[in-house]
Amino acid sequence: MTSAHERYDIRIFEKECKSLASHGYDVSLIVNDQLPNETVDQVKIISTNFKPKSRLDRMLNSKKKIFKKAVEVDADIYHYHDPELMPIGNKLKKRGKKVIFDSHENYTIQIKGKEYIPKFLRNIFSKIYYVYETYSIKRIDAVVFPCTYSLKNPFENRAKKTAFIDNFPMLHELYDRFNENEVKQKNTVCHIGTLTYDRGITHNILAAYKSKVNLILGGVLSPNRYLQEVSGRKEFSCVEYRGHVNREEVTDILRKSRIGLCTILNVGQYNKGDHFATKVYEYMAMGLPVIITDFPYAREELKRYKFAILVDPENVDEITEAILYLLKNPEIAKEMGGNGRLAVKEKYNWSIEEQKLIALYNSL
């Protein structure tokens, strides 16, 4: 069940739903949209026939519609993906169902950085959320979360069972489509995903301009005032802004680029978990060397797989130097790209995470 994600979401539909269906589970996916019900790769997609007009509209008016569809399905296990659906999870648990909460992010921390919440209310809302989340997950059967935090379980003593299932790439989508002889665009680097100040985009733009390279941005610059701010700067002349990109367009960008950037700032939950942002694994799958924020988990992983250069995300000169170093040393860049692909093959791919998901379902 999801109120906030679209029906073909990569993590929910392409990975989790399809994996469960391929292992013999009868899978239904309940989504908020106004598209027809359909069955795709053995997954029954059920629409609420409701497309929220805003975040508030979604949060206020989704629950009854999703709960109605959930009861009609009459499943054995219910797996919800948005914290606003906790009341539904609690209701289904009271009906004797098995219930899983898939917490994509550390929402207790993330709430403190939500710009749509007035600053003076953020800490209060964060504490209220933590209390309600704890109340809910103590009653249900399991929580799915991407990773530990400094090797610690953030749900310890709160959840009955925690499964750490990361959003690693599927080998067939990117890794298997890599072509060593691909002709790259000259002096081209990229950043794919959410494009905000906190994700380091301003510093990426300044470094790319200083390096005299072309920066492809795949994703939506947000909020709108941030788009207006950065697009009005002279440094934006080095940017090839693609806006929202589908999966084929993501592959195209990675094929053209020589370096992948992920210099997320040290704010909120960023750089505290024992994993990388999903985009980093996608860069690695396509053989790109990566420039990434220096944080403890990254330093530890690079001892085994030397696929990246670590930088201070707020130091434009460091990012610039890393870009120029990789462009001036193509053999080293190629070796780092190969190391990244090896890491994806051995450790960072969905085939491995899929087994954790199936094990969780079998245990329930």
PENORUR-V212521 format. One line per field, one symbol per residue. phi: phi as a letter, one per 20 degrees, with the letter a starting at -180 (. if undefined). psi: psi as a letter, one per 40 degrees, with the letter a starting at -180 (. if undefined). Layout:
phi->???
psi->???
//
This chain:
phi->.bdddffdgfffefefffffffdneedddeceaceffbdclmdeedeflcdgebffgffedegffffgfffffleecdcddcffeggfgfffffeneeccdeefcefgffgfdfffdggfdffffffffgffffgfffeeeacdbfaedlmdefdgmcdfbcdeceeffegffcgfdfcfegeefflccbcdpfdcgfenfgffffffffemdededdqdfbfgffgffffeeffffeedeemfceffffgffffeedbddbdffeclefmdeeadfggfffgffemefcdcffbgfffffffecedbdecffddgfffffffffffecffffffffffffffffecdbfgffgfffffffffe
psi->hhdeiidfhdddddcddddddefeihhhhhihafiiiihhfehhhhiefhhieiddddddeddddddddddddfidhhhiehdeedddddddddeeihhhhggdigdddddeehdehhdeedddddddddddddddeddadihhidiihfeiheehedidhhhhhifiihdddddeehhdehhiihfhiihhahgiddeeddddddddddefihhhhhahhiidddddddeeideeeehgheahhiddddddddddidihhgghigibehedigiiiddddddddefhiihihhiddddddeddhgeihhiheegddddddddddddegddddddddddddddddddgidddddddddddddd.
//
